[in-house]
């Protein structure tokens, strides 16, 4: 059933619902918004972000891809798509999306993408350095900074990977588990709190 709300009202009601942890309401508003206005890339982004926050990563991936079809330069959607792909174990596809962000705006996303890519290559120190640099220049999205601080914490608890023959390398299952811990970190909705 269609409501009497305008698309702008639906969008802002969805933001409010998401901010108040009412994902059921947010989904309802956003589904109606996207159905009425299929080109509303911000609505598509927030719908996909809501799915991601619920752990519904396959739905999130579909949503972020749809958002990027509408607005290919929407870097934040590409970043979230990459994280959702990583969360479902699609590491190679996630890395491809992160590499697309090497010339992104805002600039802090470049650092965040590089940091995640370094982490996937088991370059913990480089990953942490890039993530911290991104946080230091990101003044527009504090909740994303919080998410990246969580990634840094996860990285700091990961063991260093042995690269020389004098040390025993970590078993593949342990490394995969560490990457899984990293890639399933919470997702942002804060881009629209502003």
N, C-alpha and C positions, 0 to 999 in steps of 0.2 A: 504494500500500500504506500502510495506516494504522499509525503507530507506537504504542508503548505510553506515550508521553509524555502528561501532562495538558496542558490548554490553557495553564495558567500556565507549565509547563515549556517548552512550545513557544515561548511568547512570549519568555521569558528566553533560551532558546537562540538565537532569532532575533536578539535584541539583541546577544548576544555575537558571533554570526557577523558581523553587520553592523559591529560595532566592530572586528573583526579582518579587515575587507575580504574576507569570505567570502560574497559576495552569492549564490552558488549555494546555499549552505546556508541562508542567511537566507530566500531565496525558497521553498525547499522547506518549511522550518518554518512560514513564514507562510501559504503556500497551504493547508497542512494545518490550521492553526489557524483560518483564515477559513472553510474548508469545514466544519469541526466546529462552529464557534461563529460563525455569520454576523452576530451582533450585536456582536462584539468590535471596537469602533471603534478601539481602539489598535492592534490587529493589522492592521486595514484601513489605518490611517494609515502604519504602518511598512512594509507591503507596497507601498503607493503611493510612499512615500519611497524605497524600494529601487529601484523602477522608475525614478524620477526620477534617482537617483544613477547609474543605468546609461545614462541618456540615452533611456530608453523613455518619452517624455513622454505619448504617447497613452494608454498603459496606466496611467501615473501619474494622468492626468486622470480616467479611469474610476474608479480606486481612490479618489482624493480625493473625488469626487462621491458614491461609495458610502458612504464614511466619513461624509460630511456628511448623507446621508439617515438614517444611524443616530444620529448625534450632531450636530444642526444648529448647535449653539453652539461647536463645536470650532474655535476661531479659528486655531490653528496649521495645521489641515488646510485651512482656507479660504485662508490666506496661501500655503501651498504649492500649492494648486490655481491660484491667481492666477499664481504664478511659472511653473508648468508651462504654463498657457495662453499666457503671454508667450513662453515658450521655443518654442512651436509656431507663433508668429506670430499668435495669436488675441488681439491687443492689446486690442480692444474688450471682449471677454469677460473678459480678465484685469483690466482696469480696473474692470469692474462688480464683480468679486469683491473687489478692493482697497477699493472704496468701501463695501462691506458691513462692512469692519473699522473704520469710523470710530468705533464705540462698543465696540470689542472689549476683552476682557481676555485676557491681560495687556496693560497700557497701552502697553508698548513696541511692540506690534504695530501700534498706531494710528500711531505715528511712522514705523515701517518702511513701512507701507502708504502713508502720505502722501508719504514720501520717494520711493518707486517711482512714485507717481502724478505727482509733480512732475517726475521724470526723463522720464516719458512725454510731458509737456507741454514738454519741453526747458527746464525751469527748474532748471538745474544747481545753482546756489547754494542755492536753497530745498530741493532734494532732499538735498544733502549736510548741510544744517543739521538736517533732520528725522531723517535716518539717524543722525547723531552724537548727537542727543538720545535716540533710541531705545536706542542702545548704552549711553549714560550711565546709563539707568535699568534696563537689563536685567541683573539679577544672577542670573537663574535659568537662562539658556541661553547659555553662553559660545560654543558653536559657531555659533549663529545670529549672534552679534555678529561672529564671524570672517567669516561669509558677507557680512554687511552692510558690513564694512570692505573686503572685496573689491569690493563694488558701488561704494563710495565711490572706491576706486582707479580703477575703470573710468570713473566719472563725471569724475574729475579729469583723465583723459587725453582726454576728449571735448572737441571744440572748442565754444566758446560759439556759440549760434545768434544770428545777426544778426536783430534785430527792427526796426531803423530803415532807412529808405530809403537812407542814405548808405553802408551796408555791403552787400556781396554776400551773399545768403543761401546757405547750404550746399545743395548738390544733394540732392534727396530720397533718392537711392540711398545717399549718404553718411550721412545722418541715420538711415535705416533700418538701415544696417549698424551704427551706433553703438548703436542700441536693441537690435539682435540680440546684440551683444557683451555688453550689460548683462543682457539677460533670460536668457542661457544660463549665467549664473554658477552655480557649484556649489550643490547643495541640501543641506539639513541632514538629518542623522540623529541629531544630538546631543540631541534632546529626550528621548530615552529612555536616555541614558547615566547619568542621575541615579539 
